[in-house]
Amino acid sequence: MHLLVRENKQIPIKLSAKTDFEHESTDLIANVFYRRLSNLYKLMMPNGANGANVLWIRNQARNWYIEDQRYGEDLIIGGLVKNDPQAIEARFKMFDWGFAHQVDDGSFFITGDRFHSTSFFVQSVAHTLLVIEQSPYSEKYANQVAKYKPLVHRAARWMVLPNVWKKGIRRNEPYTHRRYLVAAALGLTGKLTGDEELIKYSRESIKDGLSLQLPDAVNPEKGGYDSSYQTVGMIYAQRWVTYFPNDSLTKS
């Protein structure tokens, strides 16, 4: 992954010209990652609530988290790849439940860990809508894309409000992978909506993440290393590169 091996100038880098949808449709991903889509939504309530939010609805948990509505990203993309309308519709229910709790300023009503949790959901929605637009089903789901686009844009714009951004970045400080998550959330939303300011913020977050990388390519987490979060960060960084292949940060 080019962003994460930039120190080794001897490694030849060739970025693929494939779309994100084409990458997701490769045999390995389609037949392994998206093999059993039904397993991804069997714990979802009929109204679209998912994960910890089910417990919150049942008064069995104090907090709900908008990020738990992100998991259906795999459902829609997997559904597009596998031509599974049931999986796609299940994911739209998850989106609907999440956005039903969005308030006027773009944030989500009393969700736990507001900035970080929102960044997960924004990335998920923006990425999903971009992949839909690249797929053979873009016309079929054009109304859904049009419905969610302004909603995810409003959530991303909330993230870059000065007081929100300052507090969110401060809370993210110990975690390198969160720089790449925020970059993907804002960058992909900027790409989706044509918002250049969001893309500018996403570049700041990418640059911040790169500045923290150690000489041995470790992305430190709370002063140490974590192979799981290293992979998470790489996934989001790779996603950013896919949509900004000609950016100077990609080619540096």
HELIX and SHEET records of a PDB file:
HELIX    1   1 HIS A    2  LEU A    4  5                                   3    
HELIX    2   2 ASP A   20  GLU A   24  1                                   5    
HELIX    3   3 ASP A   27  LEU A   28  1                                   2    
HELIX    4   4 ILE A   29  PHE A   33  3                                   5    
HELIX    5   5 LEU A   37  LEU A   40  5                                   4    
HELIX    6   6 ALA A   52  ILE A   57  1                                   6    
HELIX    7   7 ILE A   66  GLN A   69  5                                   4    
HELIX    8   8 GLU A   73  LYS A   82  1                                  10    
HELIX    9   9 PRO A   85  PHE A   99  1                                  15    
HELIX   10  10 ARG A  114  GLN A  134  1                                  21    
HELIX   11  11 ALA A  142  MET A  159  1                                  18    
HELIX   12  12 PRO A  162  ASN A  172  1                                  11    
HELIX   13  13 HIS A  177  THR A  193  1                                  17    
HELIX   14  14 GLU A  196  LEU A  212  1                                  17    
HELIX   15  15 SER A  227  TYR A  243  1                                  17    
HELIX   16  16 SER A  248  LYS A  251  1                                   4    
END                                                                             
